[in-house]
Amino acid sequence: MEVPASPYVIALRDALGGSGDPPVERFRVGSMTGEILSADNSLWVVIRRGRDEGGVALRAAFIPMAFTWKVVRRRSGETVRLRVTSAMGVHEIAIRAGGDGLEHVRMTVALTPAVPTLIPFMPRDLYPLGKDDDPLAALGIVEAAQRGLNCGIVYFHVDTPAFGNVLYFQNLTAMNDYYRATRTSPDGAVGGRWPELGYLLPAPAQSGRPPADPLPAGVEVTLSDAILVFRHHVAPHERESARQFLQMLGEAYKLLDLPATQYRDWVARAERTLSDLDEAPEATIRHYGCRYIHPYTASEYPDSMVQISVLAAIFDWGRWRGEPHPLEAELRRGLRRFYDPKLKALRRYLPNVGKDKDADAVDSWYLYHPVLNLGRMALAGDRVSRRLFLDSIDFCIEAARHFDYRWPIQYKVTDFSVITATANDDRGQTDVGGLYAYVMLQAHELTGEPRFLDEAKAAIRTAIGMRFNLNYQANLTAWGAAACMRLYRISDDVVFAEQSYVYLASFFHNTEIWESRLEHAVHYKNFLGATCLQDAPYMAVYECFDAFTAFEVYLDQSGPDLDPAVRMLVAEYCKYALDRAWYYYPDALPAEILATDNRNGHIDRARSFPLEDLYPDGQCAGQVGQEIYGAGAAMVFSTRSFHPVSGAPFRLFCDHFIRGSERIGDRSLSLVLDGGETCVATLSVVGDARRKLPRLTVVTAGGDAVRGHPCGKGRVDFHPPASGRLIISWSE
């Protein structure tokens, strides 16, 4: 059966197999060759591995009219620069090629229109090539493509000829001016149907009277900023494919101009949040003489996931401060009411939940997440949490075995009858097995019983084969990665470490590796944010900080043999979370961009509780509501990123996890940071308001001084390498 072809595929085949006109320019991409070719309506960049070994063709410009081209002087770092002139305007095309590590090509295309220009359609820009440069002779598989407004990628391999793996990454940040001018968005813009892949430049929806939002004349606008990364050999299994994907994504990431981050005072935010939790009438409610958290502002019934999540964050806060917060005891007092002694299970709701709720219904992840947080507190020495954790654990196993470690969306806890089997994509909660495995590993650590280890292994092994469909909910996927790495440390079975890459590949596939400036998104940040569900249109604060918590565990368990690109991507996610998450708080946003019609409760800008939802396409924030169950975010960020220094008149803030800390003198401290080898961290010395900051020096292990940047009264910022040892010294 012949592969169906669009006119653009046929035109490319004809151009490459035609007259044999000499190339505009040639260049090297590591061991590969690159050529720039001119055709009737396009300029092409063709990259080949060798004779009859296949290649790819990348469309540099689609110009359906006569045009002329000229090779012009290269700018710093460029391999080739061309200027293409037509009645449409002037295209500037810059190509950068590298091959020291992974072979890669970056092509940036900018257009300066000659007249106000409407773009009704542009064809896709990437085509695998088979024998004799025929795109219809290339055979391969697309492993992953852009989902919604997440990162603009397509990851595929060409099997015939044996060209290998290719990651195409479109830097969507560069096209913000285009999207704003044309009132479009890059929703699902990168993908395609074999062999016509790559970027479909967004255009207004066509109709009898289509929108007319032109590109202005005389103003340069970027149309494409494409990065191609290559691997010679196709991976033999999904774990290696996931590792290669993360390596290639890391290579593309290193080529980006990364957005700057800002220092955020999460400690002050946490103190405000704790005050509001204690004093705001819409934050808590009383049942059975005990205090319970409202999931949203004065809305929804108390539930165990909400109660225990907030409690765990306050528990961490108390340990960080050196004394428990009074709310901890209050919220702990009513926990046992969620426990059903007949089922021997934690239920979602209290026994007196209203008739408008199905008291027996539970989302699959809701059974395990409260138990995970109980386990975290139990392992930190809390006896009450340990007792409730162990009382609930056997029911957790019973549910897992009943569903053969493949959970539906929702079921009844009384008889495991399924209420909702799958989501819109015909998948159940595919990453619950990773969350379950982590809970089982907590049980193993608490008791030493081997049955829990066996359960964890069974759940992770069942997830093998899901590839890029593993992610259902971002934080659950992150806990799955942590479970895999912990299993590897316990069992020394490298398959579990490799399987952690499958979880992470699926997680980063669903992140927004670009900075949106669409509509209201100009007022907040979304870079490296993860959409909360596999098909959700928004980022959510709970999934943000819970994934951050899981990734701290992942990096702690990983050790020195973790793939450097994986370490970098995980650390960078956490770095940007500390900055980006500030905008979930309604007082950090203009009042006019907050949704006034909220699905749950209402928005009160005076309360330091985060919104659930921020949108990369710039919709109004907080449509789902203001999450009191996300109130733990400020405490989690504070306790992981702010570090007291005994006897010093300051504390440290670091946007990377500190993997080692040693007091090596009366006024000196050694730190080890755990980030990407090529990345930069922010280390802030934050003074006590009552005392003057001392004189400070920060040097690397190699003796290089790191310059300090005073930031007003009481804080000095340093920007050291994100990986390696630092020495901090101070004097009175």
C-alpha positions in Angstrom: 0.0 0.0 0.0 1.4 3.4 -1.0 1.9 6.1 1.6 -0.6 9.0 1.0 1.2 12.2 0.2 0.3 15.9 0.3 1.3 18.2 -2.5 4.2 19.5 -0.3 5.7 16.0 0.1 5.4 15.4 -3.7 7.0 18.8 -4.4 9.9 18.0 -2.0 10.5 14.7 -3.7 10.5 16.3 -7.1 12.9 19.1 -6.0 15.4 16.7 -4.5 15.2 14.3 -7.4 15.2 16.9 -10.1 17.7 19.0 -12.0 20.6 18.6 -9.5 21.2 22.4 -9.2 24.3 23.1 -7.0 23.5 23.8 -3.3 23.4 27.3 -2.0 25.9 26.4 0.7 27.4 23.3 2.4 28.4 22.7 6.0 29.2 20.0 8.5 27.1 18.7 11.4 29.5 16.5 13.3 29.9 13.4 11.1 27.0 14.4 8.9 26.7 16.8 5.9 24.4 19.7 5.5 23.3 21.4 2.3 21.1 24.4 1.7 19.0 23.9 -1.5 16.8 26.3 -3.4 13.5 25.0 -4.9 10.6 26.6 -6.7 8.7 27.8 -3.6 11.0 26.9 -0.7 14.5 27.0 0.7 15.6 23.7 2.2 18.2 22.6 4.7 19.1 18.9 4.0 21.1 16.9 6.5 22.4 13.5 5.5 24.3 10.8 7.4 26.0 9.2 4.4 25.3 7.6 1.1 22.0 5.8 1.3 21.9 6.2 5.1 19.0 8.6 5.0 18.5 12.1 6.2 16.0 14.9 6.9 14.9 18.0 5.0 14.1 21.1 7.0 12.1 23.8 5.3 13.8 27.1 6.0 11.3 29.3 4.2 8.1 28.8 2.1 7.8 31.6 -0.4 5.1 30.9 -3.1 6.5 33.5 -5.5 9.8 34.4 -7.2 12.7 35.0 -4.7 16.4 35.6 -4.7 18.9 34.5 -2.0 22.2 35.7 -0.9 24.8 34.3 1.6 25.6 37.1 4.0 28.2 37.7 6.7 27.7 35.3 9.7 27.2 36.6 13.1 28.9 35.2 16.2 28.2 31.5 16.7 26.5 31.0 13.3 27.5 28.5 10.6 25.6 30.1 7.7 23.4 33.2 7.3 21.2 33.8 4.3 19.0 36.7 3.2 16.1 35.8 1.0 14.3 38.6 -0.8 10.8 38.5 -2.5 7.7 40.6 -3.0 6.6 39.2 0.4 9.6 40.9 2.2 13.0 39.8 3.5 13.7 36.5 5.2 16.8 36.3 7.4 17.9 32.6 8.0 20.6 31.8 10.5 21.9 28.3 10.9 24.1 27.0 13.8 25.5 23.5 13.7 27.3 21.6 16.5 28.6 18.2 17.1 30.9 18.1 20.1 28.4 16.1 22.1 25.1 15.2 20.4 25.0 16.5 16.8 22.5 19.3 16.4 21.4 22.1 14.1 19.5 25.2 15.1 17.7 27.2 12.4 16.2 30.6 13.1 14.0 32.3 10.5 12.8 35.9 10.7 10.6 37.8 8.2 10.4 41.5 7.7 7.2 41.9 5.6 7.1 44.4 2.7 3.4 45.0 3.2 0.9 44.2 6.0 0.8 40.4 5.5 -1.8 37.8 6.2 -0.6 34.2 6.7 -3.5 31.9 5.8 -1.3 28.8 5.7 2.3 27.5 5.8 3.1 23.9 5.3 5.0 21.8 7.9 8.8 22.1 7.8 10.4 18.6 8.5 10.5 15.5 6.3 12.5 12.3 6.8 14.3 11.2 3.7 14.7 7.6 2.4 16.7 6.2 -0.4 17.5 8.7 -3.2 16.3 11.5 -0.9 12.7 10.3 -1.3 10.5 11.2 1.7 8.0 8.5 0.7 10.7 5.9 0.9 11.6 6.7 4.6 10.0 4.4 7.2 9.9 5.1 10.9 7.8 5.8 13.9 6.8 9.0 15.8 7.2 8.4 19.5 6.0 11.7 20.8 4.6 15.0 19.6 3.4 18.2 21.1 0.4 18.0 23.4 -1.6 21.2 23.6 0.5 24.1 24.6 3.3 22.0 26.1 6.8 22.0 24.6 6.9 22.1 20.8 8.5 18.7 20.1 8.3 15.8 17.8 10.5 12.7 18.7 10.9 10.0 16.1 13.2 7.5 14.5 13.9 6.7 10.9 14.4 2.9 10.5 14.6 2.6 6.7 17.2 3.7 6.0 18.8 3.3 9.4 19.2 7.1 10.1 18.5 6.9 13.8 16.7 9.0 16.4 15.7 12.6 15.8 14.3 15.2 18.3 12.8 18.3 16.7 12.3 21.1 19.3 10.6 24.4 18.3 11.5 27.3 20.7 8.0 28.7 20.9 9.2 31.6 23.0 10.7 33.2 20.0 7.4 33.4 18.1 5.4 35.4 20.8 5.4 38.5 18.6 4.0 36.4 15.7 1.2 34.9 17.9 0.3 38.2 19.3 0.1 40.0 16.0 -1.9 37.2 14.3 -4.0 36.4 17.4 -3.0 32.8 17.2 -1.5 30.3 19.6 0.8 27.3 19.0 -1.7 24.8 20.4 -0.6 21.4 19.0 1.5 23.1 16.4 4.4 20.6 16.3 3.7 17.0 15.2 2.3 15.8 11.9 1.6 12.6 10.0 4.5 10.7 8.6 6.4 11.8 6.6 5.2 15.4 6.9 6.3 16.4 10.4 7.6 19.4 12.3 6.0 22.8 12.9 2.7 24.0 11.4 2.9 27.8 11.7 -0.4 28.8 13.4 -2.8 30.6 11.2 -6.2 32.1 11.8 -9.1 29.7 11.4 -10.3 29.8 7.8 -14.0 30.4 7.2 -16.2 32.4 4.8 -14.9 35.5 6.5 -11.6 34.6 8.3 -9.9 36.9 10.8 -7.7 39.6 9.3 -4.8 40.2 11.8 -1.7 40.9 9.6 1.9 41.0 10.4 2.8 44.7 10.2 5.0 45.9 7.4 8.6 46.8 8.2 8.7 45.0 11.5 10.9 41.9 11.8 9.1 38.9 13.4 10.5 35.4 14.0 8.6 32.6 12.2 10.7 29.7 13.4 13.4 28.8 15.9 13.9 25.1 15.3 16.4 22.8 16.9 17.2 19.3 15.6 19.2 16.8 17.7 20.4 13.5 16.3 21.4 10.1 17.6 22.8 7.5 15.2 21.2 4.4 16.7 17.6 3.6 17.5 17.1 2.5 21.1 16.4 -1.3 21.6 13.7 -0.7 24.2 11.6 2.0 25.7 13.9 2.7 28.7 16.8 3.5 26.4 14.5 5.5 24.1 13.4 7.5 27.1 17.0 8.1 28.2 17.9 9.2 24.7 14.9 11.5 24.6 15.9 13.2 27.8 19.5 13.5 26.6 18.4 15.1 23.4 15.9 17.3 25.1 18.7 18.4 27.5 20.9 19.2 24.5 18.1 21.4 23.0 17.6 23.0 26.4 21.2 24.1 26.7 20.9 26.0 23.4 18.0 28.2 24.7 18.2 31.7 26.1 16.8 30.8 29.4 14.5 33.3 31.2 15.8 34.9 34.4 14.3 34.0 37.8 13.6 36.2 40.7 14.1 35.7 44.4 10.9 34.9 46.2 10.4 35.2 50.0 8.6 31.9 50.5 9.2 32.1 54.3 7.1 35.3 54.6 4.5 33.8 52.2 4.4 30.7 54.4 3.9 32.8 57.6 1.0 34.6 55.9 -0.5 31.4 54.8 -0.4 29.8 58.2 -2.0 32.9 59.7 -4.8 32.8 57.1 -5.3 29.0 57.7 -5.7 29.7 61.4 -7.9 32.9 61.2 -9.8 33.0 57.9 -13.4 31.6 58.4 -13.4 30.3 54.8 -10.3 28.2 55.4 -11.5 25.6 57.9 -14.7 24.0 59.3 -15.6 22.0 62.4 -17.0 18.5 62.4 -17.1 16.1 65.4 -15.5 18.8 67.5 -12.4 18.8 65.3 -11.0 21.3 62.7 -10.8 20.4 59.0 -9.5 22.1 55.9 -11.9 23.4 53.2 -10.5 22.3 49.8 -11.4 25.7 48.3 -12.4 29.0 49.9 -15.5 28.2 52.0 -16.3 25.4 49.5 -16.3 21.6 49.3 -16.3 19.0 52.0 -13.2 18.1 54.0 -11.4 15.2 52.5 -8.4 13.1 53.6 -6.1 14.1 50.8 -6.5 17.8 51.6 -6.3 17.4 55.3 -3.1 15.2 55.3 -1.4 17.2 52.5 -1.7 20.5 54.5 -0.8 18.7 57.7 2.4 17.2 56.2 3.5 20.6 55.0 2.9 22.2 58.4 4.7 19.2 60.0 7.7 19.9 57.8 7.5 23.6 58.7 7.6 22.8 62.4 10.7 20.6 62.0 12.4 23.3 60.0 11.6 26.0 62.6 12.5 23.7 65.5 9.1 23.7 67.1 5.6 22.5 65.9 3.1 25.0 64.7 -0.1 24.9 66.9 -2.2 24.1 63.8 -0.4 20.8 63.4 -2.0 19.4 66.5 -5.4 20.8 65.6 -5.4 19.3 62.1 -4.1 16.0 63.4 -6.8 15.6 66.0 -9.5 14.8 63.5 -7.6 12.5 61.2 -8.9 9.2 62.6 -12.5 10.1 61.5 -11.4 9.5 57.9 -10.5 5.9 58.8 -13.1 3.2 58.2 -12.4 0.4 60.7 -14.6 -2.1 58.7 -12.7 -1.6 55.5 -9.5 -0.9 57.3 -9.0 2.0 54.9 -8.7 5.8 54.7 -11.9 7.1 53.0 -11.9 10.3 51.0 -14.7 11.9 53.0 -15.9 12.1 56.6 -18.8 9.9 57.6 -21.2 12.8 57.6 -20.5 14.0 54.1 -23.5 15.4 52.3 -25.9 13.4 50.2 -24.7 15.3 47.1 -21.5 13.3 47.2 -21.0 9.6 46.7 -19.3 8.7 50.0 -17.9 5.4 48.5 -16.4 6.9 45.3 -12.7 7.5 45.2 -10.3 8.5 42.4 -7.5 5.9 42.3 -4.7 8.3 43.3 -6.8 9.6 46.2 -6.5 6.3 48.0 -2.7 6.4 48.0 -1.7 10.0 48.2 -2.9 10.6 51.8 -1.1 7.4 52.8 2.1 8.7 51.1 2.1 11.8 53.2 1.4 9.8 56.4 4.4 7.7 55.4 6.6 10.8 55.0 5.6 12.0 58.6 6.0 8.4 60.0 9.5 8.1 58.6 10.4 11.4 60.2 9.4 9.9 63.6 5.7 10.7 64.0 4.1 7.8 65.8 0.5 8.8 65.2 1.1 8.9 61.4 2.9 5.6 61.5 -0.1 3.9 63.2 -2.6 5.2 60.7 -0.3 4.4 57.8 0.1 0.8 58.9 -3.6 0.4 59.7 -4.4 1.5 56.1 -1.7 -0.3 54.1 -3.3 -3.7 53.6 -6.3 -2.2 51.9 -4.0 -0.3 49.6 -2.5 -3.6 48.5 -6.0 -5.2 48.2 -7.1 -2.5 45.7 -3.8 -2.8 43.7 -4.1 -6.5 43.3 -7.8 -6.3 42.5 -7.0 -4.0 39.5 -3.8 -6.0 38.6 -1.8 -2.8 39.1 -3.8 -1.0 36.3 -6.1 1.5 37.9 -9.3 3.0 36.6 -10.1 6.7 37.0 -12.7 6.2 39.8 -14.2 3.3 41.7 -16.2 2.4 44.8 -14.1 1.5 47.8 -16.7 -0.9 49.1 -16.6 -3.5 46.3 -14.1 -2.0 43.7 -16.8 -1.6 41.1 -15.6 0.8 38.5 -17.4 4.2 38.2 -15.2 5.7 35.5 -12.8 3.4 33.7 -10.8 5.7 31.4 -10.2 9.4 30.6 -10.9 11.0 27.2 -7.9 9.2 25.7 -9.1 5.7 26.8 -6.5 5.4 29.5 -7.0 4.9 33.2 -4.8 6.5 35.8 -1.6 5.1 34.3 0.9 6.5 36.7 -0.9 5.5 39.9 1.4 2.4 40.0 4.4 4.7 40.6 2.7 6.4 43.5 1.6 3.0 44.9 5.2 1.7 44.5 6.5 4.7 46.5 4.0 4.0 49.3 5.0 0.3 49.4 8.7 1.4 49.7 7.8 3.6 52.7 6.1 0.6 54.2 9.2 -1.6 53.6 11.4 1.1 55.2 9.1 1.3 58.2 8.7 -2.4 58.8 11.4 -4.3 56.9 8.8 -6.7 55.5 9.8 -8.0 52.0 6.2 -8.2 50.8 6.1 -4.5 50.4 9.2 -4.6 48.3 7.5 -7.2 46.1 4.5 -5.1 45.7 6.5 -2.1 44.6 8.4 -4.2 42.0 5.1 -5.6 40.6 3.6 -2.1 40.2 6.6 -0.7 38.4 7.0 -3.8 36.1 3.3 -3.5 35.1 4.0 0.1 33.9 6.7 -1.1 31.5 5.5 -0.7 27.9 3.5 2.5 28.4 6.2 4.7 26.8 5.0 8.3 26.4 1.5 7.4 27.6 2.7 6.8 31.2 1.8 10.3 32.5 -1.7 10.8 33.8 -1.1 13.4 36.5 2.2 15.3 36.8 2.9 14.8 40.5 2.1 11.1 40.4 4.5 10.6 37.5 7.2 12.4 39.5 6.6 10.1 42.5 6.8 7.1 40.1 10.3 8.3 39.1 11.3 8.6 42.7 10.0 5.1 43.4 12.0 3.6 40.5 15.2 5.2 41.7 14.6 4.1 45.3 14.0 0.5 44.0 17.2 0.7 42.1 19.1 1.6 45.3 17.5 -1.2 47.3 17.7 -4.0 44.6 20.7 -2.9 42.5 18.6 -3.8 39.5 19.5 -1.2 36.8 16.1 -1.8 35.0 14.4 0.2 37.8 16.8 3.2 37.3 16.2 3.0 33.6 12.5 2.9 34.1 12.7 6.1 36.1 13.7 7.7 32.8 10.4 6.5 31.2 8.5 8.3 34.0 10.6 11.4 33.5 10.4 11.4 29.7 6.6 11.3 30.0 6.7 14.1 32.6 8.9 16.5 30.5 6.9 15.7 27.4 4.0 17.5 29.3 6.0 20.6 30.4 5.9 24.0 28.8 9.5 24.6 27.9 8.7 28.1 26.6 7.7 31.5 28.0 4.2 32.6 26.8 3.3 36.2 26.2 -0.2 35.4 25.0 -3.1 37.5 26.4 -3.0 37.6 30.3 0.1 35.3 30.4 2.2 38.5 30.1 1.5 38.9 33.9 2.9 35.6 35.1 5.5 32.9 34.2 4.9 29.5 32.8 8.4 28.4 31.7 9.0 24.7 32.6 5.5 24.4 34.1 3.9 21.0 33.8 0.2 20.7 32.8 -1.5 19.0 35.7 -3.1 16.2 33.7 -2.2 14.6 30.4 -5.0 16.5 28.6 -5.4 19.5 30.9 -5.1 23.1 29.4 -3.6 24.6 32.6 -0.8 24.3 35.2 -1.9 23.6 38.7 -0.2 24.6 41.9 -0.7 21.3 43.8 0.9 19.2 41.1 3.7 21.8 40.9 4.9 21.7 44.5 4.2 18.0 44.9 6.3 17.2 41.9 9.0 19.4 43.4 8.9 17.4 46.6 9.1 14.1 44.7 12.1 15.4 42.6 14.0 16.3 45.8 13.7 12.6 46.7 14.6 11.5 43.2 17.8 13.5 43.2 18.7 12.4 46.7 18.4 8.8 45.7 20.0 9.0 42.3 23.7 9.3 43.1 26.6 10.1 40.7 25.5 7.6 38.0 22.4 9.6 37.1 22.5 10.7 33.5 23.7 14.4 33.5 21.0 15.6 31.2 18.3 14.0 33.5 19.9 15.7 36.5 19.9 19.0 34.8 16.3 18.8 33.6 15.0 17.8 37.0 17.0 20.4 38.8 15.9 23.1 36.4 12.3 22.2 36.8 12.7 22.7 40.5 14.6 26.0 40.1 11.9 27.5 37.9 9.1 26.2 40.1 10.4 28.3 43.0 10.0 31.4 40.8 6.9 30.5 38.7 4.7 29.3 41.6 4.7 32.8 43.1 2.1 33.8 40.5 -0.5 31.3 41.7 -1.2 33.7 44.6 -3.9 36.1 43.6 -2.2 39.1 45.2 0.7 38.6 42.8 -1.6 39.1 39.8 -3.6 42.1 38.6 -7.2 41.9 39.8 -8.6 42.3 36.4 -7.2 39.0 35.1 -8.7 36.8 37.8 -11.7 34.8 36.9 -15.0 36.0 38.4 -16.9 32.8 37.6 -15.2 30.1 39.7 -16.0 26.4 39.6 -15.3 26.1 43.3 -15.7 28.7 46.0 -14.5 32.3 45.3 -11.2 34.2 45.0 -10.1 36.4 47.9 -7.0 38.3 47.0 -6.4 39.2 50.7 -5.8 35.5 51.6 -2.5 33.9 50.9 -3.9 30.8 49.3 -2.9 29.9 45.8 -5.1 29.7 42.7 -5.5 26.2 41.2 -5.0 27.2 37.6 -2.8 29.3 35.3 -3.0 29.1 31.5 -0.3 29.3 28.9 -2.7 30.8 26.4 -3.5 33.6 28.8 -7.0 32.8 29.9 -8.3 34.3 33.1 -6.5 32.7 36.1 -8.4 30.9 38.9 -11.3 29.5 36.9 -11.2 26.3 38.9 -10.9 28.2 42.2 -8.6 29.2 45.0 -7.0 26.1 46.5 -6.7 25.9 50.2 -5.6 22.4 49.7 -2.6 23.9 47.9 -1.7 26.0 50.9 1.2 23.7 51.7 3.1 25.1 48.7 4.7 28.0 50.5 5.8 25.7 53.4 7.3 23.1 51.0 9.2 25.7 49.1 10.5 27.4 52.3 11.7 24.2 54.0 13.6 23.0 50.9 15.2 26.2 49.7 15.9 28.3 52.8 18.7 27.0 55.1 19.4 28.4 58.6 23.1 28.8 59.5 23.7 28.2 63.2 25.3 31.2 64.9 25.2 33.4 61.7 23.2 36.5 61.3 21.7 35.3 58.1 20.1 32.3 56.4 20.8 30.9 52.9 18.4 30.7 50.0 19.3 28.4 47.1 17.2 27.6 44.0 19.0 24.2 43.7 18.9 21.4 46.3 21.9 21.4 48.6 23.2 17.9 48.6 25.9 18.3 51.2 26.6 20.9 53.9 29.4 21.0 56.4 30.5 23.7 58.9 34.3 23.8 58.3 35.1 26.8 60.5 33.6 29.3 62.9 32.6 31.5 60.0 32.9 29.2 57.0 30.6 26.7 55.4 31.0 24.1 52.6 28.1 23.3 50.3 27.6 20.9 47.5 25.0 21.8 44.8 23.2 19.2 42.8 22.2 20.8 39.5 23.2 20.7 35.8 26.8 20.9 34.9 26.3 23.8 32.5 23.7 25.6 34.5 23.8 28.5 37.0 22.3 28.6 40.4 21.1 31.5 42.6 22.5 31.5 46.1 21.2 34.3 48.3 22.4 35.4 51.7 19.4 36.7 53.5 20.1 38.8 56.6 18.3 39.1 59.9 16.4 42.3 59.8 17.8 43.2 63.3 21.4 42.7 62.4 23.8 44.0 59.7 25.0 41.5 57.1 28.7 40.6 57.5 31.3 40.7 54.8 30.9 37.6 52.6 33.0 35.6 50.1 31.8 32.7 48.0 34.4 30.6 46.1 34.2 27.5 44.0 36.1 24.3 44.8 38.6 25.4 42.2 39.2 28.7 44.0 37.3 31.0 41.6 35.5 33.8 43.4 31.8 34.3 42.8 30.8 37.9 42.7 28.0 39.1 45.0 25.2 41.4 43.9 23.7 43.4 46.8 19.9 43.5 46.5 18.9 46.3 48.8 19.1 46.1 52.5 19.6 42.6 53.9 20.3 40.4 50.9 23.2 39.5 48.6 22.8 37.3 45.5 25.5 35.1 44.1 25.3 33.1 40.9 27.6 30.1 41.1 27.7 27.0 38.9 24.7 24.8 39.7 26.9 21.7 40.2 29.8 21.3 42.6 31.3 22.5 45.8 31.2 26.1 47.2 32.9 27.6 50.2 31.0 30.5 52.0 33.0 32.6 54.4 32.0 35.6 56.5 33.5 38.1 58.9 32.0 40.4 61.5 
